[in-house]
């Protein structure tokens, strides 16, 4: 299952989150929170079906090529109130007692991510155990390490039960408080529903965007510098020509030097201390650029004017920036745009008429914006749209009728909105093949 999928859906080729260790491939503060929210959406769907996963961990979460998470391995999942499951033997070649597998004669689950009550009585642990495991997974995404150490299985179990929870460092205080509540020793002291945890994680996400901008030198947990790959490597991996500006270390002089060294920048990650209009002006001649990620940077409306020459741009991420409706008007030349992410920006209904020009869009995120019912009428022309994120907007039941023309829509996220179950039923009648998250 995924943040938007039911258990049993096909898993696309990708990589497991266990591969995102700081020693190999780092995850920014903002990205770690976003990944945790996606996992939470998957758990929300499962919990609404009465399913407790009981083995949430990075190794059981796949990040596909489209950036969507899939929760794997339902082997320990059970319906609440069901009978106790059967213990599973250790896989061939894996020693019993390993912290990464379920072993014969041991409690079920993975000890590094297991709640204290699951270790004591797996059959009677409930959905709050999954919330604990999600908190442990968030810790891994931010630090690359499990919450508690220990030389063996027993020491780790005792640590989860008795050791004080560590504090997250170099993160906003709100995120550490949320983490502490997720991994509280007693289930009654945790979030009682995963929706509550996701609500606070969304608030942490907004705080993280502001925190990164205010503290550029230390604004990312495990941030990554420039690592350009040559055309041969890009072709081998099937990667788009892409440029990522993430807010950490280089100024415009270094940016100019890097662009002169390789004007194509095939699938590199470029970090700049503060994205200014001068920085974006250096991109004007990169006509082959297909993907541009400005998420969480200090880019403003004025800087967007320099992007109008990127005629081949297919993917643009402006999430968490200071872009407003005035700046969005300058982006009307991107006729080839396929994916647009405007989450947590100041975009309002006033920008949605301009969206109608992007007729090739197949993925659109307006999460956390001030978009309401009246703006949705302008999405009717996006006939190729397959994924639409309207979570945490002002959408109500009244606006859903405007979406009936989106026959290609495969998934829509309405969580955190004012949409009711009655509205969802009406939308199902309009778009019976669309997967809805509420």
ABEGO torsion letter per residue (X at the ends): XBAABBBGBBBBBBBBAAABBAAABBBBAAAAAAAAAAAAAAAAAAAAAGBBAGABBAAABBBBAAGBBBBBGAAABBBBGBBBBBBBBBBBGBBBGBAABBBBGBBBEBAAABBAAAAABAAABBAAAAAAAAAAAAAAAAAGBBABBEABAAAAAAAAAABBBBBBBGBBAAAAAAAAAAABABAAABBABAAAAAAAAAAAAAAAAAAAAABAAAABBGBBBBBBBBAAAAAAAGBBBBBBBAGAABBAAAAAAAAAABAAGBGBBBBBABBBAAAAAAAAABAABABBBABGBABBAAAAAAAAABAABABBBABGBABBAAAAAAAAABAABABBBABGBABBAAAAAAAAABAABABBBABGBABBAAAAAAAAABAABABBBABGBABBAAAAAAAAABAABABBBABGBABBAAAAAAAAAABAABBBBX
